[in-house]
């Protein structure tokens, strides 16, 4: 795996893992931090090793079965992150279910980009969403594949060329910590400055103010950390912000990867006819999106997990 993914290297030491867990539990004011860290140490090591094994194998197998391996690899790593927040995971059997569901049968004229998945009341997805990101998922809410993929900056060129859409626009981090975006962003969103401020404030849960000047909008985030804003970072460390309103609901990029991988893993296991057709007929835009997404998630998922295991290092970059 990528040498930059220190959690894979560091978390091969049970002693280091126990100290890491103890530190995180104490930060969250969890009683008996030392005892719980000792109890959960090897579980975290195993989650990391299993995730690494799934991803390593995923890079070697045909595209037709990659989604299953990457989905279970990412699931194991997310379980590891969850264990750093909740020392009692899994506390019930309910959290072991996926927590989302896919359409049972693909209709005629099915298009992957237009497919949806639905959030369930209980299960792993709503659990990690709430406990790791403090986002309460709405039971029955649907996420469209198109919008999930749009949150991944590396796929922006595919949307531009194949779908004639530009879901994200570049953003720049100013020296004072504010985020600078082009003024044309507000035109595309059809919003005034005040309405855009309200959307950002609702998104972050804190007051966000914007100033327009010389064709740019400066988002004065104040007490809001960069990661709380709907800003996405590419593998080459460039920043992007959504140019479509549906992308302003709270959903971290890593959960977009998780949800797309879940749907693809279900399709390749249970929708064999359509899966074979999309992989071998070259009849739609689905194939390039799916294959490129799988290439990107193999590189980016470990990077995203690195920032989740060591959030303080990410915030100081």
C-alpha positions in Angstrom: 0.0 0.0 0.0 1.0 3.7 -0.3 3.8 4.6 2.1 1.9 7.7 3.0 -0.8 5.7 4.7 0.9 5.5 8.1 -2.1 4.0 9.9 -1.4 0.7 8.0 2.2 0.7 9.1 1.7 2.0 12.7 -1.3 -0.1 13.5 0.7 -3.3 13.0 2.0 -2.8 16.5 -0.5 -3.8 19.2 1.3 -1.6 21.7 1.1 1.5 19.5 -2.6 0.8 18.8 -3.4 0.5 22.5 -1.7 3.8 23.2 -3.6 5.4 20.3 -6.9 4.1 21.5 -6.3 5.2 25.1 -5.4 8.7 23.9 -8.6 8.9 21.7 -10.8 7.6 24.5 -9.4 10.1 27.0 -10.0 12.9 24.5 -13.6 11.8 24.4 -13.9 11.6 28.2 -14.7 7.9 28.1 -14.3 6.2 31.5 -11.8 3.3 31.9 -9.9 4.4 28.8 -6.8 2.3 29.6 -8.7 -0.9 30.2 -10.9 -0.4 27.1 -7.9 0.4 24.9 -6.2 -2.8 26.1 -9.4 -4.8 25.4 -9.8 -3.3 21.8 -6.2 -3.2 20.7 -6.1 -6.4 18.8 -9.5 -5.9 17.3 -8.3 -2.7 15.7 -5.1 -4.4 14.4 -7.3 -7.1 12.8 -9.6 -4.6 11.2 -6.7 -2.8 9.6 -5.0 -5.9 8.4 -8.2 -7.3 6.9 -8.9 -4.0 5.1 -5.4 -4.0 3.7 -5.7 -7.6 2.5 -9.0 -6.8 0.7 -7.5 -3.8 -1.0 -4.3 -5.5 -2.0 -6.3 -8.4 -3.6 -8.7 -6.0 -5.2 -5.9 -4.4 -7.2 -5.0 -7.8 -8.6 -8.4 -9.2 -9.6 -10.6 -8.4 -12.7 -12.8 -5.4 -12.6 -15.8 -7.7 -12.4 -15.1 -8.6 -8.7 -13.2 -5.5 -7.5 -16.2 -3.8 -6.0 -16.8 -6.6 -3.5 -13.2 -6.6 -2.3 -13.0 -2.8 -2.0 -16.3 -2.6 -0.2 -15.3 -5.1 2.5 -11.9 -3.5 2.7 -13.3 -0.1 3.3 -15.9 -1.5 5.7 -13.1 -3.1 7.8 -11.2 0.2 8.0 -14.3 2.2 8.9 -15.0 -0.4 11.7 -11.5 0.4 12.9 -12.3 4.2 12.9 -15.5 3.5 14.7 -13.7 1.6 17.4 -11.6 4.7 18.1 -14.9 6.6 18.8 -17.0 3.8 20.3 -15.1 1.3 22.5 -18.2 -0.9 22.8 -18.7 -1.4 19.0 -20.5 -3.6 18.1 -22.9 -3.2 21.0 -25.9 -4.9 19.2 -26.4 -7.2 16.2 -28.4 -4.4 14.5 -25.3 -2.4 13.6 -23.9 -5.4 11.7 -26.4 -5.0 8.8 -25.3 -2.8 5.9 -27.7 0.0 6.8 -28.6 0.8 3.2 -30.4 -1.1 0.5 -30.2 -1.3 -3.2 -33.0 -1.7 -5.8 -33.8 -5.4 -6.1 -34.1 -5.6 -9.8 -32.8 -3.3 -12.5 -35.5 -1.9 -14.8 -35.3 -1.8 -18.6 -33.1 1.1 -19.7 -31.3 1.0 -16.3 -28.5 3.6 -15.9 -26.0 3.2 -13.1 -25.5 7.0 -12.7 -29.3 7.4 -12.1 -29.5 4.4 -9.7 -30.3 5.1 -6.0 -29.8 3.4 -2.7 -31.9 3.9 0.4 -30.9 4.5 4.0 -32.3 2.0 6.5 -33.2 2.7 10.1 -30.5 0.5 11.6 -27.1 -0.8 10.4 -23.5 0.1 9.8 -24.0 3.1 7.5 -26.3 5.1 9.9 -24.1 4.0 12.8 -20.8 5.3 11.3 -22.5 8.4 9.9 -23.7 9.4 13.4 -20.8 8.2 15.6 -17.9 9.3 13.4 -19.3 12.3 11.6 -22.2 13.4 14.0 -24.6 13.2 11.0 -28.0 11.7 11.7 -29.2 9.9 8.6 -32.9 10.1 7.7 -34.5 6.6 7.4 -35.7 6.2 3.8 -33.5 9.0 2.4 -32.1 8.1 -1.1 -28.7 8.8 -2.5 -28.2 8.9 -6.3 -25.1 7.4 -7.7 -24.6 10.5 -9.9 -24.5 12.8 -6.9 -22.2 10.5 -4.9 -19.7 10.3 -7.7 -19.8 14.1 -8.2 -18.4 14.5 -4.7 -15.1 12.9 -5.8 -13.0 15.6 -7.5 -11.0 13.1 -9.6 -14.2 12.2 -11.5 -15.0 15.8 -12.4 -13.3 15.6 -15.8 -15.5 12.6 -16.7 -18.6 14.5 -15.9 -17.4 17.4 -18.0 -16.5 15.3 -21.1 -19.1 12.5 -21.0 -22.1 14.2 -19.3 -21.3 17.9 -20.1 -21.7 18.7 -16.5 -19.3 20.6 -14.1 -20.4 19.6 -10.6 -17.3 21.1 -8.8 -15.4 24.3 -9.2 -11.8 25.0 -7.9 -11.4 26.6 -4.5 -8.3 28.1 -2.9 -7.3 28.3 0.7 -6.2 31.8 1.6 -3.4 32.6 4.0 -6.0 33.7 6.6 -7.8 30.3 6.5 -10.7 31.5 4.4 -11.8 29.7 1.3 -11.9 31.7 -2.0 -14.2 30.6 -4.8 -15.1 32.2 -8.2 -18.1 34.6 -8.1 -19.6 32.6 -11.0 -20.3 29.8 -8.5 -23.2 31.8 -7.0 -24.5 32.5 -10.5 -24.5 28.8 -11.3 -26.2 28.0 -8.0 -28.6 30.9 -8.6 -28.1 32.3 -5.1 -27.4 35.6 -3.5 -24.5 36.0 -1.1 -26.9 36.0 1.9 -28.7 32.8 0.7 -25.3 31.1 0.1 -24.2 32.1 3.6 -27.3 30.5 5.0 -26.6 27.2 3.1 -23.1 27.1 4.4 -24.2 28.0 8.0 -26.8 25.3 7.9 -24.1 22.9 6.6 -21.6 23.6 9.3 -23.9 24.5 12.2 -22.0 27.8 12.7 -22.3 31.3 11.3 -20.4 31.6 8.0 -19.9 35.0 6.3 -19.0 35.7 2.7 -17.5 38.7 1.0 -17.6 39.3 -2.8 -14.8 41.2 -4.4 -13.2 41.3 -7.9 -14.9 38.3 -9.3 -14.3 36.2 -6.2 -16.2 35.2 -3.1 -14.2 34.8 0.1 -15.8 32.4 2.6 -14.8 33.7 6.1 -15.2 30.5 8.0 -14.0 31.9 11.3 -14.4 29.2 13.9 -15.4 26.6 11.3 -12.6 24.2 10.3 -12.0 23.5 6.6 -13.3 19.9 6.9 -16.7 21.2 8.1 -17.2 23.1 4.8 -18.5 21.2 1.7 -14.9 21.4 0.3 -13.3 18.3 -1.4 -9.6 17.7 -1.8 -8.1 15.8 -4.7 -5.2 13.4 -4.5 -3.0 16.2 -5.8 -4.2 18.3 -2.8 -6.3 20.7 -4.9 -9.6 22.0 -3.4 -13.0 22.0 -5.0 -16.5 23.1 -3.9 -19.9 22.0 -5.3 -21.6 23.9 -8.1 -24.8 21.9 -7.7 -27.2 22.4 -4.7 -27.8 18.6 -4.1 -24.2 18.3 -3.2 -24.5 20.6 -0.3 -26.2 18.1 2.0 -23.8 16.7 4.7 -22.0 13.7 3.4 -18.2 13.3 3.7 -16.4 12.0 0.6 -15.4 8.8 2.3 -19.1 7.9 2.7 -19.6 8.5 -1.0 -17.0 5.9 -1.7 -18.6 3.6 0.8 -22.1 3.9 -0.7 -21.0 3.6 -4.3 -18.9 0.5 -3.5 -21.9 -1.0 -1.6 -24.2 -0.6 -4.7 -21.5 -1.9 -7.1 -20.8 -4.9 -4.8 -24.5 -5.7 -4.8 -24.8 -5.4 -8.6 -21.8 -7.6 -9.4 -23.1 -10.3 -7.0 -26.9 -10.2 -7.8 -27.3 -8.5 -11.1 -24.9 -10.6 -13.2 -26.7 -10.1 -16.5 -26.6 -6.3 -16.3 -23.1 -6.3 -14.8 -21.8 -8.4 -17.7 -23.5 -6.1 -20.2 -22.0 -2.9 -18.8 -18.5 -4.4 -18.6 -18.4 -6.0 -22.0 -20.8 -4.2 -24.3 -19.4 -0.6 -24.1 -22.9 0.6 -24.7 -23.1 3.6 -22.2 -21.2 6.0 -20.1 -21.5 3.7 -17.1 -18.4 1.6 -17.8 -15.9 4.5 -17.8 -17.4 6.0 -14.7 -17.3 2.7 -12.8 -13.8 1.6 -13.9 -12.3 5.0 -13.2 -14.1 5.2 -9.8 -12.6 1.9 -8.8 -9.1 3.1 -9.8 -9.5 6.2 -7.8 -11.0 4.6 -4.7 -8.1 2.1 -4.6 -5.7 5.1 -4.3 -7.9 7.5 -2.3 -9.7 5.4 0.3 -6.5 4.7 2.2 -5.7 8.5 2.1 -9.1 9.4 3.4 -8.8 6.8 6.2 -5.4 8.3 7.2 -7.0 11.6 7.9 -9.7 9.9 9.9 -7.3 8.0 12.2 -5.1 11.1 12.6 -7.5 14.1 12.3 -5.2 16.5 14.2 -2.4 16.1 11.6 -4.9 16.7 8.8 -6.2 19.9 10.4 -2.7 21.3 10.8 -1.7 20.8 7.1 
